[in-house]
C-alpha cells in the first residue's frame, strides 16, 4: 500500500490531463485544417475562374494500385484560349471520388471525347 499525499496525486492527474488534452487538441486542429480549411481555401481560389470554351485533347481512365483492387480516375487534358493566350489544363475535378468502379470513370471518359468542344 502506497501512502501519497493528495496534492501529489492531484498534480500527476492534472499533468496527464494537460498532456493528453493537448495531444487530442492538436490532432483535432490538424484534422480540421486538412478536412475543412484546405478544401475551403481551394474552393475559394477557383471561385473566380471564368468559364471558357475548350477542346478535349486527350482522355483516358487511369488505374492506381489499391490494397486489394485497383482505384480508378479519369485523366482529361484540354486546350483553351483566355485573354488571347493559349493554355492547356488537366483539372477535371477538384475533389475526385476514390472508387474502384471502373465503369463510372469510363462513363466520364465517354462523355469527354477527344476533339469535342466543352466548357472549361
BELFENFEN-V431803 format. One record per residue. RES is the residue in one small letter. SS is DSSP state (hx for helix, st for strand, lp for the rest). PSI is psi as a letter, one per 20 degrees, with the letter a starting at -180 (NA if undefined). Layout:
[[RES,SS,PSI] [RES,SS,PSI]]
This chain:
[[x,lp,p] [x,lp,p] [x,lp,o] [x,lp,q] [x,lp,q] [x,hx,h] [x,hx,h] [x,hx,g] [x,hx,g] [x,hx,h] [x,hx,g] [x,hx,g] [x,hx,g] [x,hx,g] [x,hx,g] [x,hx,g] [x,hx,g] [x,hx,g] [x,hx,g] [x,hx,h] [x,hx,g] [x,hx,g] [x,hx,g] [x,hx,h] [x,hx,g] [x,hx,g] [x,hx,g] [x,hx,g] [x,hx,g] [x,hx,g] [x,hx,h] [x,hx,g] [x,hx,g] [x,hx,g] [x,hx,h] [x,hx,g] [x,hx,g] [x,hx,g] [x,hx,h] [x,hx,g] [x,hx,g] [x,hx,g] [x,hx,g] [x,hx,h] [x,hx,h] [x,hx,i] [x,lp,h] [x,lp,j] [x,lp,q] [x,lp,p] [x,lp,p] [x,lp,q] [x,st,q] [x,st,r] [x,st,p] [x,st,p] [x,st,g] [x,st,q] [x,st,p] [x,st,q] [x,st,p] [x,st,q] [x,st,p] [x,st,p] [x,lp,p] [x,lp,a] [x,lp,g] [x,lp,h] [x,lp,r] [x,lp,q] [x,st,p] [x,st,q] [x,st,r] [x,st,p] [x,st,o] [x,st,p] [x,st,q] [x,st,q] [x,st,q] [x,st,r] [x,st,p] [x,st,p] [x,lp,k] [x,lp,j] [x,st,p] [x,st,q] [x,st,r] [x,st,q] [x,st,r] [x,lp,j] [x,lp,n] [x,lp,g] [x,lp,p] [x,lp,h] [x,lp,m] [x,lp,p] [x,lp,q] [x,lp,o] [x,st,q] [x,lp,j] [x,lp,n] [x,hx,h] [x,hx,h] [x,hx,g] [x,hx,h] [x,hx,h] [x,hx,h] [x,hx,g] [x,hx,h] [x,hx,h] [x,hx,h] [x,lp,m] [x,lp,q] [x,lp,p] [x,lp,i] [x,lp,q] [x,st,p] [x,st,r] [x,st,p] [x,lp,NA]]
